[in-house]
Amino acid sequence: MTFPLVMGLDGSDESLAAVDWAVDEAARHGLALRLVHASRWERYERAVLSAGRGRPSGRVLAENLVAAAAERAALRDPDVKVTTDIVPDDAVDVLLRESDNAFALVTGSRGRGELTGALLGSVGLAVAARARCPVIVVRGDAAGTGGTHERILLGAGEPGAEAVRFAFREAQARGCTLDVVRAWRHPAHEDAGDPATGESEERASAVLDALVRDAGAERPGVRVRTATVEGPAHTVLVHRSAAADLVVVGARRRHGHPGLQLGRVSHTLLHHAHCPVAVVPQTV
């Protein structure tokens, strides 16, 4: 069974702009696109219903939002099958449930009603930290979101096999180059918040070779470039994201830990990357 690409809609300008990216992604992989809007309008407007005043305004707004997004998607690519759903529940809870049966979840970079200047909406952050499928936050400049660089960037700190396979699959679908980068630091510069610390450049190169060997054998047509860079991983990857169309990082999901599970690198990229960010879970 092929799962759809799921897009979480919240009515923000960033969310609507991300619809275009989601349509293109669905088309690349031959997937259906499922547009989901969730909010607790029903709870707050139950009194309106009980008074016999018709449907709550929140429902009407939600229907208009989803219809506009579906129309936008159809104009973007009429060959992509689009379905919609409106769920009167907490957005994070809804999207986490959707992650059980999704190829990936897509969100905009800032939610409706977030504080001005917020770098990433609370829903996007919570979903990226807890979802059971890859989560792609569409952010960055026009070049990054438009896919003009023809390059995927994989951060090879401790990405896990799932992140590596995801990055190779994306590069193959786009017919573009995959840059695999591992940051390294001398032991004297160790940082407890940075997963790639305290190793030599030779060790970093060996780790890179091991990471790409199996995935490269499965997808031999993907052009791969590897690089080791001295410095903090979060700084290195934010800088290199300016020349990428998507940056991919892994996130460990530990059983029995229901809270947010994002490392420093993922957290920094979600707030500061110059292109969309894919956080790919790896259960340990």
C-alpha positions in Angstrom: 0.0 0.0 0.0 1.3 3.4 -1.0 0.7 6.1 1.6 -0.2 9.7 0.6 1.8 12.8 1.2 0.0 14.7 4.0 -0.1 18.5 4.2 -1.1 20.2 7.4 -3.1 23.4 6.6 -3.5 26.2 9.2 -4.5 29.2 7.1 -1.2 31.1 7.3 0.5 32.5 4.3 3.4 30.1 4.8 1.0 27.2 4.9 -0.7 28.1 1.6 2.7 28.7 -0.1 3.8 25.3 1.1 0.9 23.8 -0.9 2.8 24.4 -4.1 5.9 22.6 -2.7 3.7 19.7 -1.5 2.1 19.3 -4.9 5.5 19.2 -6.6 6.7 16.6 -4.1 3.7 14.4 -4.6 4.1 14.6 -8.4 7.8 13.6 -8.1 6.9 10.4 -6.2 3.6 9.6 -7.9 1.7 10.1 -4.6 -1.8 11.3 -3.7 -1.8 14.5 -1.7 -4.0 14.7 1.4 -4.8 18.2 2.7 -5.8 18.2 6.4 -7.0 21.2 8.5 -7.4 20.7 12.2 -8.6 23.1 15.0 -10.8 23.0 18.0 -13.4 25.4 16.7 -16.1 23.0 17.6 -15.3 23.2 21.3 -15.3 26.9 21.4 -18.4 27.4 19.3 -20.6 24.7 20.7 -22.8 27.4 22.3 -23.6 28.8 18.8 -24.8 25.4 17.6 -27.0 24.8 20.7 -28.6 28.2 20.2 -29.7 27.1 16.7 -27.7 29.7 14.8 -26.4 27.3 12.1 -22.9 26.1 11.5 -20.2 27.7 13.5 -18.1 30.3 11.7 -15.0 28.3 12.4 -16.3 25.4 10.3 -17.2 27.8 7.5 -13.7 29.3 7.6 -12.1 25.9 7.6 -14.2 24.8 4.6 -13.2 27.9 2.7 -9.5 27.4 3.6 -9.4 23.8 2.5 -11.3 24.5 -0.7 -8.9 27.3 -1.6 -5.9 25.0 -1.0 -7.4 22.2 -3.0 -8.1 24.6 -5.9 -4.5 25.9 -5.7 -3.2 22.4 -5.8 -5.3 21.5 -8.9 -4.0 24.6 -10.7 -0.5 23.7 -9.8 -0.7 20.1 -11.1 -4.1 18.7 -12.2 -2.6 15.2 -12.4 -2.0 15.0 -8.6 -4.9 13.4 -6.9 -6.0 15.6 -3.9 -8.2 14.7 -1.0 -9.2 16.9 1.9 -10.3 16.5 5.5 -11.4 18.9 8.3 -10.9 17.6 11.9 -12.2 19.4 15.0 -9.3 18.5 17.2 -5.9 19.6 18.3 -3.6 20.1 15.2 -0.6 18.4 16.8 -2.7 15.3 17.8 -4.3 15.1 14.4 -1.0 15.3 12.5 0.7 12.8 14.7 -2.1 10.3 14.0 -1.8 11.0 10.3 1.9 10.2 10.6 1.1 6.5 11.1 -0.2 6.3 7.5 1.8 9.0 5.6 4.7 9.0 3.2 5.7 12.2 4.9 4.0 15.2 6.6 4.5 18.7 5.2 3.9 21.9 7.1 4.6 25.6 6.6 7.3 27.3 8.5 5.1 29.4 10.8 1.5 28.8 12.0 -1.4 31.1 11.9 -1.5 33.3 15.0 2.1 32.8 15.9 4.0 35.8 17.3 5.5 38.1 14.8 9.1 37.2 14.3 8.6 33.5 15.3 10.9 31.4 13.3 8.9 28.2 13.4 5.3 27.6 14.5 4.7 25.5 17.6 2.7 22.9 15.7 5.5 22.4 13.1 8.1 22.0 15.9 6.0 19.6 17.9 5.2 17.4 14.9 8.8 17.4 13.6 9.9 16.3 17.1 7.4 13.5 17.6 6.0 12.2 14.2 6.5 8.6 13.1 7.2 9.5 9.5 9.4 12.1 7.9 8.3 15.7 8.5 9.2 18.4 6.0 9.0 22.0 7.1 8.8 24.3 4.0 10.9 27.3 4.8 13.8 29.3 3.2 14.3 31.7 0.4 12.7 31.5 -3.1 15.6 29.6 -4.6 15.5 27.0 -1.9 11.8 26.4 -2.0 11.7 26.6 -5.8 14.2 23.8 -6.2 16.6 25.8 -8.4 19.9 24.5 -6.8 19.4 20.9 -8.0 21.0 19.6 -4.9 19.9 17.7 -1.8 22.0 18.1 1.4 22.2 15.2 3.9 23.6 16.0 7.4 25.6 13.0 8.4 26.0 13.5 12.1 24.0 10.5 13.4 21.3 10.4 10.7 20.3 6.7 10.8 19.6 4.4 7.9 16.1 5.9 7.3 17.4 9.4 6.8 20.1 8.2 4.4 17.6 6.2 2.3 15.2 9.2 2.3 17.9 11.5 1.0 18.9 9.1 -1.7 15.3 8.6 -2.8 14.8 12.4 -2.9 17.9 12.9 -5.0 16.9 10.1 -7.4 13.3 11.5 -7.8 14.7 14.9 -8.6 17.6 13.7 -10.7 19.9 15.9 -8.7 23.2 15.7 -6.8 23.2 14.5 -3.2 25.7 16.2 -1.0 26.5 14.2 2.2 28.3 16.4 4.8 29.8 15.4 8.1 31.1 18.1 10.5 34.0 17.1 12.7 35.8 18.8 15.5 39.1 18.3 17.3 38.6 16.8 20.8 39.7 20.1 22.3 36.6 21.7 20.8 34.1 19.2 21.9 30.5 20.4 22.5 28.0 18.1 24.3 25.2 19.5 22.1 26.9 18.6 18.9 26.7 14.9 17.8 29.8 15.1 15.6 32.4 16.0 18.0 35.8 14.8 19.2 36.9 12.9 16.1 39.6 13.3 13.4 39.0 14.2 9.8 40.0 10.7 8.8 37.4 9.2 11.1 34.8 11.5 9.8 35.6 10.4 6.2 35.3 6.7 7.2 31.9 7.3 8.8 30.7 9.0 5.6 31.9 6.1 3.4 30.1 3.6 5.6 26.9 5.7 5.5 26.6 6.0 1.8 27.9 2.6 0.8 24.7 0.5 1.1 22.2 3.2 0.0 24.5 4.0 -3.0 24.4 0.4 -4.0 20.6 0.4 -4.0 20.4 3.6 -6.1 23.6 3.6 -8.2 22.3 6.4 -10.5 22.4 9.0 -7.8 25.4 11.4 -8.0 26.9 11.6 -4.5 29.5 14.1 -3.3 30.8 13.7 0.2 32.6 16.3 2.3 34.0 16.6 5.8 34.0 20.1 7.3 35.6 21.2 10.6 33.1 23.1 12.8 29.9 22.8 14.7 27.4 20.6 12.7 24.5 23.0 13.1 26.5 26.0 11.8 28.0 24.0 8.9 24.6 22.7 7.7 22.8 26.1 8.0 25.5 27.6 5.9 25.4 24.9 3.3 21.6 24.9 3.1 21.8 28.2 1.2 22.9 26.1 -1.8 20.4 23.2 -1.4 16.8 22.5 -2.3 16.2 20.3 0.8 18.3 19.5 3.8 17.8 16.0 5.4 18.6 15.1 9.0 17.8 12.2 11.2 16.1 12.2 14.5 16.2 9.4 17.1 12.8 8.3 18.5 13.4 6.6 21.8 10.6 4.3 23.1 9.1 5.5 26.3 10.0 9.1 25.8 6.8 10.9 24.7 8.3 14.5 24.8 10.0 16.5 22.1 12.9 14.5 20.6 15.0 16.9 18.6 18.7 17.4 18.8 20.5 20.7 18.5 21.2 20.3 14.8 17.6 19.5 13.8 16.3 22.3 16.0 18.6 24.9 14.6 17.9 23.9 11.0 14.1 24.1 11.5 14.5 27.7 12.6 17.3 28.9 10.4 17.8 26.8 7.3 17.7 28.6 3.9 15.7 25.7 2.3 13.0 23.2 3.3 14.1 20.8 6.1 13.2 17.1 6.3 13.5 15.5 9.7 13.5 11.7 9.3 12.8 9.6 12.5 14.8 6.5 13.4 13.5 4.4 16.2 16.1 3.1 18.7 
